[in-house]
Structure formats: C-alpha cells, structure tokens
Amino acid sequence: MSERKTEIRRGADSGIVVGKSYGDAFDRYLEEVSIHKRDERRETLRLNAIGEVLIGGVKIKISSWPT
C-alpha cells in the first residue's frame, strides 16, 4: 500500500488538531475567512450564536474535537 493511503487510513491528514475547541476553529475562521466576505458582520454574529448553543450542557465553542 502506498504511503499516502496509509496516512489517510490512520487519519494523519484529517486537519483535526487535538486539544483545540470548536471556538478556536470559529475564531480562526472569522479571522482568516470571514474578513474577506461582504457580509462579515452577519457571519460573525451567526458563528457567535452557534457557539453559545448547549449540547449536553456544554457550549459548542467550549467543547473539544472528538478524539
């Protein structure tokens, strides 16, 4: 099997960083992507609202990536 297939199968190229929260991802998205959009303000409000949603008693922006 090729080295690339092995990496994909073990999840090495998933882009997921263990130890980061969804809030970290939202913040990075807002800083790197949203600032280039025409409707930046609405997108910021939307992501901040999503981050306040509770799942299992924990805000989305505080919970971590699954491991």
Residue frames as qw, qx, qy, qz and C-alpha x, y, z in Angstrom:
[[0.000, 0.891, 0.454, 0.000, 0.00, 0.00, 0.00],
 [0.385, 0.601, -0.047, 0.699, 1.25, 3.46, -0.75],
 [0.321, -0.113, -0.485, 0.806, 2.47, 5.75, 2.00],
 [0.247, -0.146, -0.073, -0.955, -0.30, 8.27, 1.18],
 [0.657, -0.305, -0.544, -0.423, -3.04, 5.65, 1.57],
 [0.595, -0.228, -0.641, 0.429, -1.57, 4.65, 4.92],
 [0.101, -0.002, -0.274, 0.956, -1.64, 8.29, 6.11],
 [0.458, -0.218, -0.276, -0.816, -5.26, 8.69, 5.05],
 [0.696, -0.275, -0.647, -0.146, -6.33, 5.47, 6.75],
 [0.531, -0.288, -0.569, 0.558, -4.79, 6.40, 10.08],
 [0.120, -0.913, -0.389, -0.004, -6.22, 9.93, 9.92],
 [0.561, -0.318, 0.022, 0.764, -2.88, 11.72, 9.73],
 [0.143, 0.127, 0.346, 0.919, -4.21, 14.10, 7.10],
 [0.091, -0.662, -0.744, 0.015, -7.55, 14.87, 8.77],
 [0.082, 0.575, 0.065, 0.812, -6.74, 18.51, 9.54],
 [0.619, -0.711, -0.250, -0.221, -8.03, 17.99, 13.06],
 [0.272, 0.491, -0.561, 0.609, -5.81, 19.36, 15.81],
 [0.636, -0.456, -0.612, 0.118, -6.30, 17.56, 19.11],
 [0.421, -0.370, -0.384, 0.733, -6.67, 19.91, 22.06],
 [0.050, -0.053, -0.165, -0.984, -8.42, 22.70, 20.16],
 [0.296, 0.440, 0.687, -0.496, -12.03, 23.68, 20.77],
 [0.343, 0.639, 0.612, 0.316, -14.74, 24.45, 18.27],
 [0.084, -0.959, -0.141, 0.233, -14.47, 28.03, 19.48],
 [0.407, -0.532, 0.461, 0.582, -10.83, 28.05, 18.37],
 [0.398, 0.247, 0.725, 0.506, -11.94, 26.90, 14.92],
 [0.127, 0.867, 0.479, 0.048, -14.70, 29.53, 14.80],
 [0.233, -0.872, 0.089, 0.421, -12.24, 32.26, 15.79],
 [0.424, -0.280, 0.603, 0.616, -9.72, 31.18, 13.18],
 [0.331, 0.520, 0.701, 0.359, -12.44, 31.09, 10.51],
 [0.004, 0.944, 0.304, -0.129, -13.59, 34.58, 11.45],
 [0.310, -0.764, 0.284, 0.489, -10.02, 35.91, 11.32],
 [0.343, -0.272, 0.705, 0.557, -8.97, 34.19, 8.10],
 [0.185, 0.346, 0.815, 0.427, -12.12, 33.77, 6.00],
 [0.010, 0.791, 0.598, -0.130, -14.97, 35.99, 7.18],
 [0.184, -0.689, 0.021, 0.701, -12.99, 39.21, 6.95],
 [0.130, -0.171, 0.627, 0.748, -12.90, 38.78, 3.18],
 [0.074, 0.504, 0.835, 0.208, -16.65, 38.40, 2.81],
 [0.076, -0.457, -0.228, -0.856, -19.09, 41.17, 2.05],
 [0.622, -0.586, -0.217, -0.473, -21.38, 40.16, 4.90],
 [0.437, 0.258, -0.698, 0.506, -18.68, 39.74, 7.56],
 [0.285, -0.277, 0.434, -0.808, -20.79, 41.21, 10.37],
 [0.834, -0.087, -0.051, -0.542, -23.68, 38.77, 9.90],
 [0.819, 0.171, -0.541, 0.087, -21.38, 35.80, 9.67],
 [0.198, 0.316, -0.644, 0.668, -19.64, 36.88, 12.88],
 [0.540, -0.205, 0.299, -0.760, -22.99, 37.16, 14.67],
 [0.893, 0.051, -0.277, -0.351, -24.09, 33.78, 13.31],
 [0.684, 0.214, -0.635, 0.288, -20.96, 31.94, 14.43],
 [0.033, -0.290, 0.581, -0.760, -21.04, 33.58, 17.84],
 [0.716, -0.136, 0.117, -0.674, -24.68, 32.49, 18.24],
 [0.882, 0.114, -0.444, -0.109, -23.85, 28.92, 17.19],
 [0.423, 0.327, -0.671, 0.514, -21.03, 28.88, 19.74],
 [0.320, -0.274, 0.462, -0.780, -23.50, 29.65, 22.52],
 [0.821, -0.089, -0.331, -0.456, -25.67, 26.59, 21.78],
 [0.457, -0.452, 0.704, -0.302, -25.58, 23.97, 24.53],
 [0.806, 0.141, -0.529, -0.226, -25.02, 20.30, 23.74],
 [0.777, -0.199, -0.543, 0.248, -25.01, 18.05, 26.75],
 [0.470, -0.840, -0.192, 0.190, -24.82, 21.11, 28.98],
 [0.535, -0.392, 0.251, 0.705, -21.63, 22.39, 27.30],
 [0.343, 0.819, -0.034, -0.460, -21.41, 25.35, 24.94],
 [0.870, 0.447, 0.114, 0.175, -20.27, 24.35, 21.46],
 [0.340, 0.847, -0.287, 0.291, -17.48, 26.92, 21.47],
 [0.404, -0.682, 0.560, -0.243, -16.00, 25.37, 24.62],
 [0.935, -0.056, 0.344, -0.064, -16.19, 21.69, 23.68],
 [0.217, -0.584, 0.676, 0.394, -13.19, 19.99, 22.12],
 [0.588, 0.358, -0.585, -0.429, -12.70, 17.99, 18.96],
 [0.953, -0.184, 0.123, -0.204, -13.58, 14.33, 19.37],
 [0.014, -0.655, 0.752, 0.065, -10.57, 12.09, 19.85]]
